[in-house]
Amino acid sequence: MHDSFSYGSQTVRYTINKHPELFAKIKIHVHPNTTVQVEAPHGIDLPEIKLAVRKRARWIIKQINAALDVQAHALPREYVSGETHFYLGRRYRLRIIKSREELSSVKLKGGCIEIVSRSADPAAIRRRLNDWYGEKSKVYFNERIQEISPKMNWIQASPPIKLVAMKKQWGSCSPKGVINLNPWLVRAPRDCIDYVITHELCHIKEHNHSKRFYELLGGQCPNWVSVKGKLDGMAELLLATSY
Protein backbone atom coordinates (compact mmCIF):
# COMPACT_ATOMS: atom_id res chain seq x y z
CA MET A 1 0.00 0.00 0.00
CA HIS A 2 1.30 3.46 -0.88
CA ASP A 3 0.43 6.95 0.33
CA SER A 4 2.03 10.39 0.49
CA PHE A 5 2.17 13.61 2.46
CA SER A 6 3.26 17.17 1.74
CA TYR A 7 5.64 19.20 3.89
CA GLY A 8 6.36 22.70 2.65
CA SER A 9 7.20 22.35 -1.03
CA GLN A 10 8.10 18.65 -0.73
CA THR A 11 5.83 15.69 -1.40
CA VAL A 12 6.96 12.41 0.11
CA ARG A 13 5.62 9.03 -0.95
CA TYR A 14 5.80 6.13 1.47
CA THR A 15 5.01 2.43 1.56
CA ILE A 16 2.84 0.88 4.26
CA ASN A 17 3.46 -2.69 5.39
CA LYS A 18 1.46 -4.53 8.02
CA HIS A 19 3.86 -6.23 10.42
CA PRO A 20 2.57 -9.38 12.19
CA GLU A 21 4.98 -8.97 15.11
CA LEU A 22 3.99 -5.39 15.96
CA PHE A 23 1.19 -4.81 18.44
CA ALA A 24 0.72 -1.11 19.09
CA LYS A 25 3.60 0.98 17.76
CA ILE A 26 3.88 2.32 14.22
CA LYS A 27 7.48 2.35 12.99
CA ILE A 28 8.81 4.66 10.29
CA HIS A 29 12.04 3.97 8.40
CA VAL A 30 13.88 6.25 5.98
CA HIS A 31 16.30 4.13 3.98
CA PRO A 32 19.63 5.29 2.51
CA ASN A 33 18.09 5.67 -0.96
CA THR A 34 15.50 8.05 0.63
CA THR A 35 12.56 5.64 0.34
CA VAL A 36 10.18 5.82 3.31
CA GLN A 37 8.67 2.67 4.77
CA VAL A 38 5.98 2.52 7.44
CA GLU A 39 5.39 -0.63 9.48
CA ALA A 40 2.03 -0.87 11.21
CA PRO A 41 0.37 -3.55 13.37
CA HIS A 42 -2.58 -5.42 11.98
CA GLY A 43 -5.83 -3.75 13.00
CA ILE A 44 -4.64 -0.15 12.70
CA ASP A 45 -6.56 1.62 9.97
CA LEU A 46 -5.22 4.00 7.33
CA PRO A 47 -6.33 7.31 8.95
CA GLU A 48 -4.39 6.45 12.12
CA ILE A 49 -1.31 5.55 10.08
CA LYS A 50 -1.53 8.77 8.07
CA LEU A 51 -1.83 10.80 11.28
CA ALA A 52 1.26 9.11 12.75
CA VAL A 53 3.23 9.86 9.58
CA ARG A 54 2.13 13.52 9.51
CA LYS A 55 3.20 13.95 13.14
CA ARG A 56 6.70 12.85 12.18
CA ALA A 57 6.84 14.71 8.87
CA ARG A 58 9.59 17.07 10.01
CA TRP A 59 11.74 14.17 11.21
CA ILE A 60 11.16 12.26 7.95
CA ILE A 61 12.24 15.26 5.85
CA LYS A 62 15.35 15.66 8.03
CA GLN A 63 16.27 12.00 7.50
CA ILE A 64 15.70 12.24 3.75
CA ASN A 65 17.97 15.28 3.53
CA ALA A 66 20.62 13.50 5.59
CA ALA A 67 20.44 10.50 3.25
CA LEU A 68 20.82 12.77 0.23
CA ASP A 69 23.87 14.34 1.84
CA VAL A 70 25.41 10.90 2.41
CA GLN A 71 24.77 9.96 -1.22
CA ALA A 72 26.44 13.15 -2.39
CA HIS A 73 29.61 12.30 -0.49
CA ALA A 74 29.60 8.51 -0.82
CA LEU A 75 30.57 8.18 -4.47
CA PRO A 76 32.89 7.75 -6.18
CA ARG A 77 35.17 5.80 -3.87
CA GLU A 78 38.84 6.72 -3.91
CA TYR A 79 40.03 4.04 -1.45
CA VAL A 80 41.86 6.46 0.80
CA SER A 81 41.88 6.89 4.55
CA GLY A 82 38.77 8.51 5.95
CA GLU A 83 36.22 7.01 3.56
CA THR A 84 33.38 4.96 5.00
CA HIS A 85 32.60 1.41 3.95
CA PHE A 86 29.86 -0.96 5.11
CA TYR A 87 30.28 -4.27 6.92
CA LEU A 88 27.31 -6.16 8.41
CA GLY A 89 25.19 -3.02 8.15
CA ARG A 90 27.59 -0.71 9.97
CA ARG A 91 29.72 2.06 8.51
CA TYR A 92 33.44 1.80 9.17
CA ARG A 93 36.10 4.36 8.31
CA LEU A 94 38.91 3.15 6.11
CA ARG A 95 42.37 3.50 7.66
CA ILE A 96 45.32 2.77 5.38
CA ILE A 97 48.75 2.16 6.86
CA LYS A 98 51.58 2.00 4.34
CA SER A 99 54.36 -0.18 5.68
CA ARG A 100 57.16 -2.30 4.23
CA GLU A 101 57.93 -3.86 7.60
CA GLU A 102 54.51 -5.16 8.65
CA LEU A 103 52.70 -8.01 6.93
CA SER A 104 49.83 -7.04 4.66
CA SER A 105 46.54 -7.34 6.53
CA VAL A 106 42.93 -6.18 6.77
CA LYS A 107 41.14 -6.12 10.10
CA LEU A 108 38.42 -4.37 12.05
CA LYS A 109 39.89 -2.11 14.69
CA GLY A 110 37.54 0.08 16.68
CA GLY A 111 35.30 1.85 14.20
CA CYS A 112 37.73 1.34 11.32
CA ILE A 113 38.64 -1.16 8.65
CA GLU A 114 42.42 -1.03 8.92
CA ILE A 115 44.48 -2.04 5.90
CA VAL A 116 48.22 -2.51 6.22
CA SER A 117 49.81 -2.59 2.79
CA ARG A 118 53.13 -1.97 1.09
CA SER A 119 51.31 0.11 -1.49
CA ALA A 120 48.71 2.81 -0.93
CA ASP A 121 47.70 2.70 -4.58
CA PRO A 122 43.87 2.87 -4.69
CA ALA A 123 43.62 -0.08 -7.08
CA ALA A 124 45.71 -2.23 -4.74
CA ILE A 125 43.69 -1.13 -1.69
CA ARG A 126 40.45 -1.88 -3.51
CA ARG A 127 41.61 -5.40 -4.41
CA ARG A 128 42.76 -6.07 -0.87
CA LEU A 129 39.51 -4.78 0.61
CA ASN A 130 37.38 -6.79 -1.82
CA ASP A 131 39.39 -9.92 -1.04
CA TRP A 132 38.68 -9.31 2.64
CA TYR A 133 34.96 -8.96 1.93
CA GLY A 134 35.09 -12.26 0.06
CA GLU A 135 36.82 -14.01 2.96
CA LYS A 136 34.42 -12.58 5.52
CA SER A 137 31.34 -13.35 3.47
CA LYS A 138 32.28 -16.99 2.98
CA VAL A 139 32.74 -17.54 6.72
CA TYR A 140 29.69 -15.55 7.82
CA PHE A 141 27.30 -16.95 5.19
CA ASN A 142 28.28 -20.52 6.07
CA GLU A 143 27.71 -19.81 9.76
CA ARG A 144 24.25 -18.40 9.06
CA ILE A 145 23.17 -21.15 6.67
CA GLN A 146 24.19 -23.78 9.25
CA GLU A 147 22.09 -21.92 11.82
CA ILE A 148 19.04 -21.34 9.62
CA SER A 149 18.74 -24.49 7.48
CA PRO A 150 18.13 -27.01 10.33
CA LYS A 151 14.89 -25.15 11.11
CA MET A 152 13.52 -26.11 7.67
CA ASN A 153 12.17 -29.65 7.60
CA TRP A 154 12.62 -30.02 3.83
CA ILE A 155 16.40 -29.63 4.10
CA GLN A 156 18.31 -32.75 5.12
CA ALA A 157 21.79 -31.21 5.15
CA SER A 158 23.16 -27.69 4.86
CA PRO A 159 23.42 -26.98 1.12
CA PRO A 160 26.68 -25.80 -0.45
CA ILE A 161 27.30 -22.08 -0.92
CA LYS A 162 28.93 -20.48 -3.92
CA LEU A 163 29.99 -16.83 -3.92
CA VAL A 164 28.97 -15.09 -7.15
CA ALA A 165 29.49 -11.35 -7.60
CA MET A 166 26.29 -9.97 -9.13
CA LYS A 167 25.32 -6.42 -10.05
CA LYS A 168 21.58 -6.71 -9.44
CA GLN A 169 20.95 -9.85 -7.38
CA TRP A 170 21.76 -10.83 -3.83
CA GLY A 171 21.33 -14.54 -4.35
CA SER A 172 19.91 -17.43 -6.32
CA CYS A 173 19.34 -21.15 -5.95
CA SER A 174 20.39 -23.62 -8.64
CA PRO A 175 18.16 -26.57 -9.64
CA LYS A 176 20.67 -28.81 -7.81
CA GLY A 177 20.23 -26.87 -4.57
CA VAL A 178 23.45 -24.86 -4.62
CA ILE A 179 22.93 -21.48 -2.92
CA ASN A 180 24.63 -18.67 -4.84
CA LEU A 181 25.22 -15.57 -2.72
CA ASN A 182 26.60 -12.20 -3.64
CA PRO A 183 29.74 -11.55 -1.53
CA TRP A 184 28.77 -7.86 -1.25
CA LEU A 185 25.75 -8.95 0.77
CA VAL A 186 28.14 -9.11 3.74
CA ARG A 187 27.95 -5.30 3.76
CA ALA A 188 24.22 -5.48 4.60
CA PRO A 189 22.62 -5.67 8.07
CA ARG A 190 22.46 -9.10 9.65
CA ASP A 191 18.66 -9.42 9.37
CA CYS A 192 18.90 -8.63 5.64
CA ILE A 193 21.50 -11.37 5.17
CA ASP A 194 19.29 -13.85 7.02
CA TYR A 195 16.34 -12.84 4.82
CA VAL A 196 18.28 -13.49 1.60
CA ILE A 197 19.57 -16.85 2.84
CA THR A 198 16.07 -17.86 4.00
CA HIS A 199 14.63 -16.77 0.64
CA GLU A 200 17.06 -18.97 -1.26
CA LEU A 201 16.61 -21.95 1.08
CA CYS A 202 12.87 -21.76 0.46
CA HIS A 203 13.63 -22.13 -3.24
CA ILE A 204 15.00 -25.60 -2.56
CA LYS A 205 11.40 -26.67 -1.88
CA GLU A 206 9.59 -24.21 -4.17
CA HIS A 207 11.83 -23.30 -7.11
CA ASN A 208 9.58 -20.46 -8.25
CA HIS A 209 7.87 -17.35 -6.92
CA SER A 210 4.42 -18.86 -6.60
CA LYS A 211 1.89 -18.29 -3.85
CA ARG A 212 3.16 -21.46 -2.17
CA PHE A 213 6.69 -20.03 -2.17
CA TYR A 214 5.64 -16.80 -0.45
CA GLU A 215 3.59 -18.73 2.10
CA LEU A 216 6.68 -20.81 2.83
CA LEU A 217 8.86 -17.71 3.09
CA GLY A 218 6.33 -15.96 5.34
CA GLY A 219 6.31 -18.95 7.68
CA GLN A 220 10.07 -18.78 8.06
CA CYS A 221 10.48 -14.99 7.98
CA PRO A 222 7.20 -13.25 8.94
CA ASN A 223 8.59 -9.73 8.47
CA TRP A 224 10.32 -10.44 5.16
CA VAL A 225 8.51 -7.59 3.36
CA SER A 226 9.91 -4.92 5.68
CA VAL A 227 13.39 -6.47 5.73
CA LYS A 228 13.41 -6.67 1.94
CA GLY A 229 12.36 -3.02 1.84
CA LYS A 230 15.32 -2.10 4.04
CA LEU A 231 17.72 -4.08 1.87
CA ASP A 232 16.32 -2.57 -1.33
CA GLY A 233 16.76 0.86 0.23
CA MET A 234 20.45 0.20 0.85
CA ALA A 235 21.20 -1.61 -2.41
CA GLU A 236 22.61 1.36 -4.29
CA LEU A 237 25.10 2.20 -1.56
CA LEU A 238 26.07 -1.44 -0.95
CA LEU A 239 26.60 -2.37 -4.59
CA ALA A 240 27.78 0.87 -6.18
CA THR A 241 31.44 0.54 -5.23
CA SER A 242 31.85 -3.17 -5.85
CA TYR A 243 33.06 -3.11 -9.43
Residue pairs with C-beta under 8 A, 6 or more apart in sequence:
1 15
1 16
1 17
1 46
2 13
2 14
2 15
2 16
3 13
3 14
3 16
3 46
3 49
3 50
3 53
4 11
4 12
4 13
4 14
5 11
5 12
5 14
5 50
5 53
5 54
5 57
6 12
7 57
7 58
7 60
7 61
8 61
10 61
12 36
12 57
12 60
12 61
12 64
13 36
14 28
14 35
14 36
14 37
14 38
14 53
14 60
15 35
15 36
15 37
15 38
15 229
16 38
16 40
16 46
16 49
17 37
17 38
17 39
17 40
17 225
17 226
17 229
18 39
18 40
18 41
18 42
19 27
19 39
19 40
19 41
19 42
19 223
19 226
20 42
20 222
20 223
21 222
21 223
22 39
22 40
22 41
23 41
24 41
25 41
26 38
26 39
26 40
26 41
26 44
26 48
26 49
26 52
27 38
27 39
27 40
28 36
28 37
28 38
28 39
28 52
28 53
28 56
28 59
28 60
29 36
29 37
29 38
29 39
29 226
29 229
29 230
29 233
30 36
30 37
30 60
30 63
30 64
30 67
31 37
31 67
31 229
31 230
31 232
31 233
31 234
32 67
32 70
32 71
32 233
32 234
32 236
32 237
33 67
33 71
33 232
33 233
33 234
33 235
33 236
33 237
34 64
34 67
34 68
35 229
35 232
35 233
36 60
36 64
37 226
37 229
37 230
37 233
38 49
38 52
38 53
39 223
39 226
40 49
53 60
70 237
71 236
71 237
74 84
74 237
74 240
75 240
75 241
76 241
77 83
77 85
77 126
77 241
78 122
79 94
79 96
79 122
79 123
79 125
79 126
79 129
80 94
80 96
80 120
80 122
80 125
81 93
81 94
81 95
81 96
82 93
82 94
83 93
83 94
84 91
84 92
84 93
84 94
85 91
85 92
85 94
85 113
85 129
85 187
85 241
86 92
86 187
86 188
86 234
86 237
86 238
87 108
87 113
87 133
87 136
87 186
87 187
88 140
88 186
88 187
88 188
88 189
88 190
88 193
89 187
89 188
89 189
89 190
89 192
92 108
92 111
92 112
92 113
93 111
93 112
93 113
94 112
94 113
94 115
94 125
94 129
95 109
95 112
95 113
95 114
95 115
96 115
96 117
96 120
96 125
97 114
97 115
97 116
97 117
98 117
98 118
98 119
98 120
99 116
99 117
99 118
100 118
102 116
103 116
104 116
104 117
104 118
104 128
105 114
105 115
105 116
106 113
106 114
106 115
106 116
106 128
106 129
106 131
106 132
107 113
107 114
108 114
113 129
113 132
115 125
115 128
115 129
117 124
117 125
117 128
119 125
130 242
133 183
133 184
133 186
133 187
134 163
134 183
136 186
137 163
137 181
137 183
137 184
137 185
137 186
138 161
138 163
138 183
140 186
140 193
141 161
141 163
141 181
141 185
141 186
141 193
141 197
142 161
144 193
144 194
144 197
145 158
145 159
145 161
145 179
145 197
145 201
146 158
148 194
148 197
148 198
148 201
149 155
149 158
149 159
149 201
150 158
151 220
152 201
152 202
152 205
152 220
154 204
154 205
155 201
155 204
159 177
159 178
159 179
159 201
159 204
160 177
160 178
160 179
161 178
161 179
161 180
161 181
162 178
162 179
162 180
162 181
163 180
163 181
163 182
163 183
164 172
164 180
164 181
164 182
165 182
165 183
165 184
165 242
165 243
166 182
167 239
167 242
167 243
168 239
169 182
170 181
170 182
170 185
170 188
170 196
170 231
171 179
171 180
171 181
171 182
171 185
171 196
171 197
171 199
171 200
172 179
172 180
172 200
172 203
173 179
173 180
173 200
173 201
173 203
173 204
173 207
174 180
175 207
177 204
179 197
179 200
179 201
180 200
181 196
181 197
181 200
184 238
184 239
184 242
185 192
185 193
185 196
185 238
186 193
187 238
188 196
188 231
188 234
188 238
189 230
189 231
189 234
191 227
191 230
192 227
192 230
192 231
192 234
194 221
195 221
195 224
195 227
195 228
195 231
196 231
198 217
198 220
198 221
198 224
199 217
199 221
199 224
201 220
202 213
202 216
202 217
202 220
203 213
205 216
206 212
206 213
206 216
217 224
218 224
221 227
